[in-house]
Amino acid sequence: MRLEEMKQSHDMYVLLLEGLKCGGCVRKVEGVLENLAGVEEVSVNLATKEAWIQGKSGLEEELIQRLSEAGFPATIRRKKTGKPGHKEWKFFLLAALLTLPVFVLSMGGWQQQWSQLVQFFASALVVFVVGWGFHWRTVSQFPSMNMDTLISLGTVAAFGYSVYLLYICSGHLYFETASMIITLVLFGRFLEARALDKSGDAIRALMSKRPQQACVLEGELEKVVPVQKVKVGDIVLIRPGEKVPLDAEIVEGSSYIDESLLTGESLPVFKKEGDHLIGATLNTHGALKAKVLKSFSESYFSQILDFVQKAQSSKAPVQRLADRVAGVFVPFVIGISITTFLGWLWYGQAPWQEALLPAVAVLLISCPCALGLATPVAVIQALGKFASHGILVRDAASVEKLATISKLALDKTGTLTEGRPELQKVLVFSKEFDEDKVLELAASLEKRSEHPLGRAICAAAQKRKLPLREVQDFCYSPGVGISAKLDEEEIFIGKVSSELPNLVKDQIERLTSQGWSVVFLKKGSEIIGVLALGDRPREGAREAVEGLKRLGVAVVMLTGDSRQSAQAIAQEVGIGEVYAELLPHQKLEIIRTHSLAMVGDGVNDAPALALAEVSIAMGGGTDVALDSANIILSSNRLELLPLMVRFARLTMRTIRQNLFFAFIYNSIGIPLAALGYLHPMLAAGAMALSSVSVVGNSNRLSKVKFR
C-alpha cells in the first residue's frame, strides 16, 4: 500500500505564530500573507497557532519579517519543548501575586494615601508590565483589531479612570478591577493552552510510535543508527518484538507483523520473503532481514503524519464563516461600548464616571476567541481519532461533507469484494486453442493492468507456469477492456458485449448466474475463449451496509460488471439498488445526477471519486484512486464506514454546540453588560472561561469510543 505525497509546484512553509488570539487575528495574518508576491495559498489555524503557506522558493525570511511587522512574531515549526501552558502559568502567577494586595486593600476599605499608592504601583505593574503583551499587540496590529484590543482598552480605561480619581478628585478606585482583568484573562489563557494541548493527544500518540533507530547489517557487523541515516538499499535486521524501522522488503525470514497502529486491524499479518513491510509496524515473532525501500522522509508513516498535519491546517466551510464574523466582531463591540457610554450619559443621566463601568464591561464580556476556537479544536480531535484507526482525511471540509451524506455509492470489485478474485473456469471456443493457450494469451494482455481481474488472470497463468509474451500497441480503455497486437494480429480482452453469438451468451449467462465476473478473449474477429473469475464479499461488507442504513444513508452499487454478477454480490451484502455494466462516463453521470458519496479503488473509479460529494478510496487501491479521494481507508475495513459517518456527525454537532454557545454567550452577555448588570471583573472572568468551555466541549470527542 502506498500513499503519495501531494505534489507541490513550489515550497510549503509551516510557521509557528505568536500573538494569535482570535478569528480577527487569523483574518489579519491571512491578509498579510496573501498580499505577498509569490504566495499562492495560505491557511492559518487558531488552535495549533500555525500558518501553512504555499509559494515560490526563498520566501522564508520575507514571511517572517512581514508577520513580525504586523505584530505576529513567527518561527519555522520545530519540535515543541516544555510543558503546555508553562509560559501562561508564569505570567498568571506573577499577576496574581501583584493583584492580591490590590484586591485586599480595595475590598478591605483601606482608603489611606499609602494604601492608594500601593494599589497604584502594584496595579501599574500588572497592567503595563505583566500585561504588556496585550497593549503591544493592540498597537502593532492596528488598524486590525482582535481580542487583545478589547482587553487593552478595558484595562487602560479602568486604570486611567482610577488615576483620575486618585490625583484629581476623590471616589472609589478601580485599580483592583484593572489588575483582576489581566489576571483572570491570563488564567483563562493558561487553561486554554492546557485544553488545546489535549486536543492533539491522538496525533502525538501516533508520532510517539515512530521508530527511532535501526539495526543496519554491514557484512557480518550490526550497526545501530538513527532511522534518519538509513539509506535506501540498506539491509536491516528486525528482531522479534522490534518495530520495522522503515518501509522495506523481506529478503530473509518470515513472521507475523502487527499493523494495527496504521490500519486499525488487530490481527497480525503473516509476511514472508518478498513481502513488503511498513515502517512503524511491529514484528511479533521471527527475526527478519529486509531491504530498505524508502528513506525516512519518504516512508509511509512520515507521509501519514504530513497528511494529517496538513489536514489540521485546513478549514471547514463553517470555520471560514466563523472567522469572517470574528473579523468584524471587535470593531462592532467597540461601537457598542461607545454607544453604551453615550447612552448612560445622555439617556441615563449618569455622570461619566458611572457611564464608564458598563462601557468597560461590554469590552470585556465580548469573546471573539470562543468563535475562533469553535471549529478547529473539534476538527483536530476528529482528524486524530480518524488517523488512529487508519483513516486519513485530506482536509477539514471532508469531515463536514461526510457528516451530511445521505446516499453512498460502492464499487464492487476491490471495494465490496476482497479484490482478490481467482480464476474459476476457462471456456474455449476455438479449435486452435486449449485452456492453457487461452489463459496464456489473456495473461500476456493483462500483465500491465492494475485491475484486480487482470491480476487474477496473471496469477493463474503464473501458477500454471505459463510463459507470458510481449505485446505491441497496448491500449487500455477503462470500463471496456484491453487491446494490443501480437504477431501483427489484433487481440482484445474485456467485458461482455451484446454482440456475442447466442452460444457464447448462453455460456456466459450460466457463469454469471453463479456470481462470477466474466471476460471474453477475441483474436481478430474470432472469439476464442471466455474466462470466469470469482471474488467473495469483503469481510465486514454486510455489517457496513446495515450500519449505514441504520444511520439513514442509502447504499447503491456502481460497477462495470455484468448485472447477474453484481446482483449476486449485492444480494449477499444487502444492497437493493444496483447499477451494473457501467462505463466510467456512466458512473460519472450517476454521481452527478444523484449527488452521491463514493467508495472505490481502481483507475476506472478515479473520475467518479473526483466528482463525488465525498470520495473514499480503499488503501489497497491504485495511486490514481488514492490521489482522487478525500478520505483514504488504509485498513480496507468497510465496517469502519458507518463509524466514520457517525463520528463526523458527532464532530459537526459539537461544532454547532460551540458556535451556538459562542453566539448566545455574546448575545446575552453584551446586553447585560451594557445595562449595567455585570461588573467589569465578572465580565473578564466570564470572557476568560468562555473559550475554555468551547475547547473543553471539543475535547470530549477524545473520550468517544470509535465502535
Buried (B, 14 or more C-beta within 10 A) or exposed (E): BBBEEEEEEBBBBBBBBBBBBBBBBBBBBBEBBEEBEBBEEBBBBBBBBBBBBBBEEEBBEBBBEBBBEBBBBBEEBEEEEEEBBEEBBEBBBBBBBBBBBBBEBBEEEEEEEEBBEBBBEBBBBBBBEBBEBBBBBBEBBEEBBBBBBBBBBBBBBBBBBBBBBBEEEEEEBBBBBBBBBBBBBBBBBBBBBBBBBBBBBBBEEBBEEBBEBBBBBEEEEEEEBEBEEBEEEBBBBBEEEBBBBBBBBBEEBBBBBBBBBBBBBEEBBEBEEEBBBBBBBBBBBBBBBBBBBBBBEBBBBBBBBBBBBBBBBBBBEBBBBBBEBBBBBBBBBBEBBEEBBEBBBEEBEBEEBEBBBBBBBBBBBBBBBBBBBBBBBBBBBBBBBBBBBBBBBBBBBBBBBBBEBEBBBBBBBBBBBBBBBBBBBBBBBBEEBEBBBBBBBBBBBBBEBBBBBBBBBBBBBEEEEBEBEEBEEBEBEBBBBBBBEBEEEEBBBBBBEEEBEEEBBEBBEBBBEBBBBBBBBBBEEEBBBBBBBBBBBBEBBBBBBBBBBEBEBBBBBBBBBBBBBBBBBBEBBBBEEBBBBBBBEBBBBBBEEBEBBBBBBBBBBBBBBBBBBBBBBBBBBBBBBBBBBBBBBBBBBBBBBBBBBBBBBBBBEBBBBBBEBBBEBBEEBBBBBBBBEBBBBBBBBBBBBBBBBBBBBBBEBBEBEBE
